[in-house]
Structures are given as C-alpha cells and as structure tokens.
Amino acid sequence: MSSSAADFATALRAARETKRLSQRDLSNLVNVPQGHISRIESGTVDLRLSSLIELARALDLELALVPRKSLPAVQSILRAVDDGERTQGSSRHPKPKEVARLLSRLAALTRLFPESVELAQITRQMRDLMNLPLTAEDHETLNEVDKILSRVRGTDNLEPLQRALTRLQQLRSEIVHNRISAPSPGEVRPAYSLEDDESGR
C-alpha cells in the first residue's frame, strides 16, 4: 500500500473515531458492509473515488485537491482547528444509544426495501442531524422516530416512513433555524460607514 493510501486510511479511521462512530454505524450511514469499512481502514482494499467521497461526506469531511506548495499552510490551519476543538472537549457531537439504534434500524429496513425513496431521505436527514448539536430532548425525538420505524411491516405500509421523515425534517429545521441563529441586525456592525469617511477629512 502506498503512503498516500495509508494516510487516507488513517485519516478516515481518525475521523470516524472522533465522531464516536463504530465501523458498523458508518457502514449503516453509507450502505457499505462493515467488513469493507474494516478493509478500507486497514488499507487492504483499493478504494474507489466515489466510495471515498461518500465516506468523507458521512464523516463531515470534504475532499480537495491542494497545490503541493500550499500543503504546509493547509496542514497548519487544520492543526489549529483541531487544537481548538480539542480544548472545547473531546467531541462536540457524541453518539448516544438512540442514534446507534436508529441507524441500525435504518440499515435493516434499507436492506428489506432498497428501493424506498423515503428511507433514503430519512438516512440523509440522519446524516445532517449527526453534524448538529443535539440536546437530550432531541435524543428523545430520535427515540420516538425509532419507535415509529419499528411499525413498518411491509412496502404497502408507508405511513410510518412518512411520519418519521416529517419528524426528522422538523427537528433539523428547529435546530438550524431556531438554535443556530445568525446575529441580530443590531449586533452587526458595518465594515465601513459614511461617518468614518467624514471623520477622516
């Protein structure tokens, strides 16, 4: 295995562990067998670009081609960000048992109904939610969604899937629009104003 491939494997494993995801949790998110995740992390499989992109997105990473001469600067910035996050705690978004259980149920349902559009949308909502700060109340909501999904008995019973999707969309909207808010107009100070221009005369 080349050193660059080994670096990718190490980075993927570190990102997964930082997010407190097991290999099984990650396999559920990207619909890849857990054994394949293990081989990717150990460097015993040649990773396709499409698979790497999918894994990176699930781990809240982005792939980018960086000019070689700019690499030291990029690495320095990444170290600074990493150090800042470490001082705030080992993980901003720990994965509680509600998330693990829900991911497991989603994986099982996806295997049963691989063509379900609703299940694909629910999985996307879960990916988004795992990158947001969740409260204890949010975890209870995820528990409710898991119970709703447990009522799915067949492809003709889509009502629980639609209810679960709607509930997750509401939760994501609540977090993004009501908790992660932009500063109010009174707090924003313009970079330049006419008064600054007049005082400089």
Secondary structure, DSSP 4 states (H G I P E B T S, - for coil): --HHHHHHHHHHHHHHHHTT--HHHHHHHHT--HHHHHHHHHT-S---HHHHHHHHHHTT-------GGGHHHHHHHHHHHHHHHHHT-S-SS---HHHHHHHHHHHHHHHH-TT-HHHHHHHHHHHHHTTS---HHHHHHHHHHHHHHTT--STT--HHHHHHHHHHHHHHHHIIIIISPPPPTTT---S--HHHHHHT-
